[in-house]
Amino acid sequence: MACAATCPGSSNRLLHSKIMTSPHPYFHRIAWLAVGLAVCVILFGAFVRLSNAGLSCPDWPTCYGKATWPTATADVAAANVAFPERMVESHKTWREQFHRHIAALLGVLVLSLALLAARHRRAGLLTVMSASALVAASIPAYIATHYLFAFGLAGSGLTLLLVAAVRWDDRDLSRISATTLAVIIIQAMLGMWTVTWLLKPVVVMAHLLGGLTTLSLLLWMAWRSTPEARLLSAHSLALRGWAWLGLGLLAVQIALGGWVSANYAALACGTDFPTCLGQWWPTTDFSEGFVMWRGIGVDYEGGVLDSAARSAIHLVHRLFAVLVAAYLCALAWRLLKAPGLAGWAWLLLAATTAQVVLGISNVVFGLPLWVATLHTAGAVVLLATLVSLLARLRSSI
């Protein structure tokens, strides 16, 4: 016992004790399945939003009081009587409710990962199951309009998960899996507020960021639990620093894109590029354009801002895009010079170029639905590239 720290091979044992291990042989397979489904949820959510179907179900989590959506003539008629302020649009309702269903399926996968990761922790299974039960119980309470009680239950479940995430380390991915489950719960609440607060811009933007945060956490778990997934590089420390800064800049740009979409400012400059409304700098109102909170009870569908405020939002998104694109190209150049990382460099460069082209195409062609959806997909690819690099890059020294 005396040679625990000095005997040959003891340093290797100490090193291996700190290496992250998969909590279950199938954990990484479930994690990759969740990654794929998260991408589908994000892109289909973008399609729902961009096709103006975000309020096609006026209630939550049901759709006109149904677990699916009204299809029969009698059901549609009854729904129109119950919700006269928002008549059924059959070509839209299925989009919104189907999006909720696949998001719920993603929640089940994330719960499975949390249970697998926590099963070797003291009271780990009990913690995750108790938190999930509290959140599940909050849904019928909310439907029954017991709002304070419902939020109390959901808040208690969230607190359990977040306390557990702070207490646990991440050797077996229990911390990040509990955090991801908490983020999924917050996402569900944001989805609810998106409907009940009538597309409030700050909620719509937060819902987008929450979805991409969920994807990032799942992608991190998938890579870290996949055997032999490390990318070894002598320049890993510097490259990781560059990648972290790139991820931060990209997150700000995605938030700005969400703000553009939530305020219906995508065509605030008309179809002009690189000018805006025929000018290099049209009339703008930044103070009005970036008000985060405007109270509850306003219907934000179609937007409530004037032209000057929307132009301000749009121009900030354009200008910051130049900075982000330049930085990502510089990062790609550094990756290109690092042995074994040329493929990642070309992927980052291609994704950045495609995203710029799609952004310009959104303007020039008047925001076609398929181009706007692909623009969201481009953000997903850029995010996934940076998160993957951060999850996999390790020092070869």
C-alpha positions, 0 to 999 in steps of 0.5 A, a space after each residue: 500500500 505504501 507504494 500507491 503513488 510511487 510504484 511503476 504504473 501507479 501514475 497510469 492507474 491514477 490517470 485511468 481513474 479520472 478518465 470518463 467512462 460510459 455508464 452502460 454499453 449501449 449508452 452511446 448508441 442511445 445518445 447518438 439516437 437522441 442527437 439525431 432526433 434532436 436535429 429533427 426536432 430543431 429543424 421541424 420546429 424551424 419549419 413550423 415557425 417559418 410556415 407561421 404554424 406556431 400558434 396553430 394549436 391555441 392550447 398546450 399540451 393538447 391541440 384544441 383539447 385533443 392529444 393529436 389534433 382535430 381532423 373529423 368534421 365534427 371535431 373541427 366544428 367543436 374546436 371552432 366553437 371552443 376556440 372562436 378566436 383561433 379557428 382550426 387550420 388543418 394544414 397547420 395544426 398537425 405540424 405544431 402537434 407533431 412537433 410536440 410529439 417528437 419533442 416528447 419522444 426526445 424527452 423520453 430518450 434523455 430521461 433514459 440516458 439520465 437513468 442509465 448514468 445515475 444508476 450507480 450513484 447513491 439515490 441516483 435512480 430515486 432522484 431522477 425518477 422523483 424529479 421526473 414524476 414531479 414534472 409529469 404530475 405538473 402537466 395534468 395540474 396545468 391542464 386543470 388550470 392549477 397553474 401555481 401548483 403546476 409550476 411548483 411541481 415542475 420547479 421542485 423537479 428541476 431543483 432536484 435535478 440541478 442539485 444532483 448535477 452540482 453534487 455529482 461529478 461527470 466521470 460517468 456522465 451523470 452530471 451532464 445527463 441530469 443537466 440535459 434532462 433539466 434543460 429538456 424540462 425548461 424547453 417544454 416550459 418555453 414551448 408552453 409559453 411560446 403558445 400561451 404568451 402568443 409568440 413573445 419574441 424573448 420566449 421564441 428566441 430562448 426556445 431556439 437557444 434551448 433546443 440548440 443547447 440540448 443538441 450540444 449537450 447530447 452531442 457532447 455525451 455521445 462523443 464522450 461515451 463513444 469508444 476511441 473517439 478522441 482526436 489527439 493533437 499536440 496543438 489541442 490546448 490552443 485549438 480548444 481555446 479558439 473553438 470555445 471562442 468560436 462557439 461563443 461568437 456563434 451562440 451570439 449570432 444564433 441568438 441574433 438570428 432568433 431575435 430576427 425571426 421572432 420579430 419578423 425582421 428577416 425582410 426588414 431590408 426588403 430584398 436588397 443586399 448588401 444595401 438595406 431598403 436601397 441605402 447603406 444605412 437606413 433609418 434605424 431604432 436600436 433602442 426599440 428593436 432590442 427591448 427584451 420584455 414588453 409585458 404579457 397579453 400582446 399577440 406578437 404573430 406577424 410582429 409589432 415593431 415598426 420598420 426602423 426597429 426591424 431594420 436595426 435588428 436585421 442590420 445587427 445580425 448582418 454585421 455580426 455575421 461578418 465577424 463570425 464568418 471571418 473568425 470561423 475561417 481563421 479557425 479553419 485555417 488553424 485547423 488546416 495547419 494542424 496534422 490530422 485535422 484538415 478534414 475538420 478544417 474543410 468541413 468548417 470552411 464549407 459550412 461557414 460558406 454555405 451559411 453565408 450564402 443561405 443568409 444572403 439567399 434568404 434576403 435576395 429571394 424573399 425568404 423562401 421556406 426551404 431556404 430559411 429552413 436550410 439556414 437553420 440547418 446550417 447553424 446546426 452544422 456549425 454548432 455541431 462541428 465546434 461542439 464535436 471538436 471540443 468534445 474530441 480534441 485531446 493532447 497527444 503529448 
